[in-house]
Amino acid sequence: MKKDELLLLVGEIKNSQVVLGNINSLYVSYNPMFVDEDKRDLRDAVLLTEILCNTYTCLETILFRISRAFENHLDAQQWHKELLGKMRIEIPGIRKAVLSHESYLLLDELRRFRHFKRYYFDFEYDWAKLNYLKIVYEKLVPLIHKELDSYADFVLKLTNPK
């Protein structure tokens, strides 16, 4: 892979982290409404759902770009699930793993939720499930930032092997 392509990938990772930071700022600003059972309503459920889905989509997009840059083969039928699985595997001599086992499990929860939400159009929200997904999200955010930082550092080292 060429140096400029690697640097572009680092830029894409960093840009995605900015987007994730913006999404998380929105989450933090509205979290008191998500927690207070007396104040939360349908709008809060819709907003929380969008935050969870957008977070996953942002991360899936950068993972797809990493996959395309380094190994470029995903099964067309179940590529969303396969992508996550591949991102936790180190490919010796090609790339290190992007995701830890923990972040993989957390992302897989958000992936399944996003898939469900794409085909569920009703406005009956299950706050017990949303509360669980809030916990998943809150565990994932600091972990994935650390893992993406580490991965960007790895890619940068590839541009200047010494």
N, C-alpha and C positions, 0 to 999 in steps of 0.2 A: 504494500500500500504506500502511496506517495505521501511525502511530508505534508503537502498542502491539504490532502484529504484527511489526514489524521488531525491536523490543526482545525479543520472545519468541524470534525466530529467533536473535538473538545469544545469548540464554540457552541455547537448545538446542545451539548450536555449542560454547559453553563447557562445558556439561554433557557433551557427547560427548567433549571433550578430557580431562575428568576420567576418564571411563570408559577412554579410550585410555591414559591415564597409568597407571591401575590394571592394565590388561592388560599394559602394557609392564613394570611393576614385577614382575609374575609371570614374564614372559619373562626379565628380567634375573636374577631369583633362581634360575631353573632353567637358565639358559644353560650353566653349566659341565657339567651333565648331558647337554645336547644335543650338546656338543662332544666330550666324552670317549668315543671309540668303544668303550672297554673297559667303560664303566659304563652307557651308554645301553641302554634296553630298550624293549619295547612300550609301557609306560606313558609314557615320554618322547616317543615318536612320537605317541601319542594326544594328549598335552598340547600339544605343539608344533602339531599340526594344529588343535586347538581354538583356540589363541592366534591362529594365522594366519586362520582362518575368522571368529572373533569380531571381530578387528581389521577385516577387510573389511566384515563386516555392520554394525558400528558406523559406519564411514565411509560406507557406502552409504546408511544411514538418514539421516544428516545431509545428504548430497548430495541425496537425494530430497526432503527438507524444503526445501532451498534451491531446487531445481527447481520444486517446487510453489508456493513463494512468488513466484517471478519469472516463470516461463514456462508451467508446468503442462501440458506436452504430451509424453507419451512413448508410443511404440508399445507396445501391450500384448504383442506377441509377443516382442520382444527389448529390453525396457525396461532391463534390468540393463546391457547393453552400451551402449545408446544414452545412458543417464544419464551414464556416464563421458565419453563423447564430447562431450556438451553442456556438461559442467562445465569443459571446457578452452577453451570458446569465449566470448569477450566478446560480449555483446549490447548494441550501442551504445544509449545512452540508457536502458537497463534495468538491466543489471548487468555487473560485470567478470567475467572468468574466475575460477573458483575454483581450478582445478588448472593447474599448469605441465605442459608436455609430459612432463617426467621423472616427475612424480608420477602422471600419467595412465598411463604405461607400467607403472610399478610396481604401481599398483592393478589394472590389467588382468591382470597376472600372478596376483595374489591372487584376483581375480574368477574367472578360469578354474580355479584350483585349488579354490576353494570349490564351484564348479559340479560339478567332477569328484567331489569328496568327498561331495557330497550323494547321489550315485548309486552310490558305491563303498563297499560294506559290509564288505569283507574286511579282515583285520588284517595284510596283507602291506604294510609300509611301505617305500618306496624312500628310503633315507637320502640318496642322491645328490640326489634331487629336493628333499627337505626341507632339505638343506644349501644348495642354490641359493635356496630360498624364504626361508631365514633371512637370506641376503644381501639379498634384495629387501626383506624386512621392516626390516632394520637401516638400509637407505638411506631407506626410506619414512618411518619414524617422525619423525625430526627435520624432514624436509622438509614433511610434511603438517601438523605442528604450526605451523610458520611460515606456511604458506599459509592455514590456518584462522584464525590470529591476524590475518593481513592482511585476510582476508575479513570477519571480525567487525568490524574497524575500519572497513572500507568500509560495512558495513550501519549501524554506529553513526553515521557521517557523514550517511547518508541521513535519520536521525531529526532532525538539526539542521542543515539546509542554510543556510549563511550566505555 
